[in-house]
Amino acid sequence: MGLEEDLVNIGLLPGESKVYMAGLALGPARVQDIAERAKSSRTYTYEILKALTRKGLASILVRSGVCHYDMAPAEKLCSIISQRIDQLKTTGTRIKKELPLIKNQTNSLDRTRIELYEGREGLKTVLDALTSPGSTILLLGSFEKLLLHNPNFIIRRIRENSSLCLLTERTSLALKFKNRDKKELRNTRFLSIALSSLPTLTYISNDKVAIISFHGEKEDDVRTLLFEDPGIADTCKNIFKLLWQTANE
């Protein structure tokens, strides 16, 4: 990243950044000279110089009756950055105080959110959203598919003290992991039907339902549909409970 881009990042417009760098290289110079250096029109450069002057990044010198513009030294940029940091801290503190009100206003809107994520990174994003501290996640599907596409899910879930109720088919791998249920905050039950042939996993957590579809052999061949709706989540929870009651330990 060049210095011109850095200047844009602290609040200057691209044109202001370009003209400032041109003027800084020339020292006190006429508008025409700065325009040539910046490769921009004289009229445009003049307007930019006026804006830089208002921001304290340029000053006007009169030599032999001709206006010259002198750019503020680079130290001035450090001052601007410090001011911007202070402003961001103040804004961040204010937003934190107002966050509960913002959340209440958002929750008051009775609406369903549906989001589609592609690939392994998309799946990771969804699992992060489902794994809130102290939550209970309901999972229906092939455990092998989950481990293949997101092997770190167990570690992340334990770190968040989030428990898992798993409905899956009885396989050698599933039985092996069932022996570690207590250690890994999991409760596993087995369905009599084969789930390995099903191309999806279904997650339920709080008011979110995620349906994960595996549509290829590669690790990144995964598509995740995330629903955020209390009604949909409650329906899926009730179906899960019915299956849970008929499953074998």
Sequence and secondary structure as in RCSB ss.txt:
>XXXX:A:sequence
MGLEEDLVNIGLLPGESKVYMAGLALGPARVQDIAERAKSSRTYTYEILKALTRKGLASILVRSGVCHYDMAPAE
KLCSIISQRIDQLKTTGTRIKKELPLIKNQTNSLDRTRIELYEGREGLKTVLDALTSPGSTILLLGSFEKLLLHN
PNFIIRRIRENSSLCLLTERTSLALKFKNRDKKELRNTRFLSIALSSLPTLTYISNDKVAIISFHGEKEDDVRTL
LFEDPGIADTCKNIFKLLWQTANE
>XXXX:A:secstr
  HHHHHHHTT  HHHHHHHHHHHHH SB HHHHHHHHTS HHHHHHHHHHHHHTTSEEEEEETTEEEEEE  HH
HHHHHHHHHHHHHHHHHHHHHHHHHHHHHHHHTS   EEEEEEHHHHHHHHHHHH  TT EEEEES HHHHHHH 
TTHHHHHHHTT EEEEEEE  HHHHHHHTTTTTTTEEEEEESS  TT  EEEEEETTEEEEEEE SSSTT EEEE
EEE HHHHHHHHHHHHHHHHHSB 
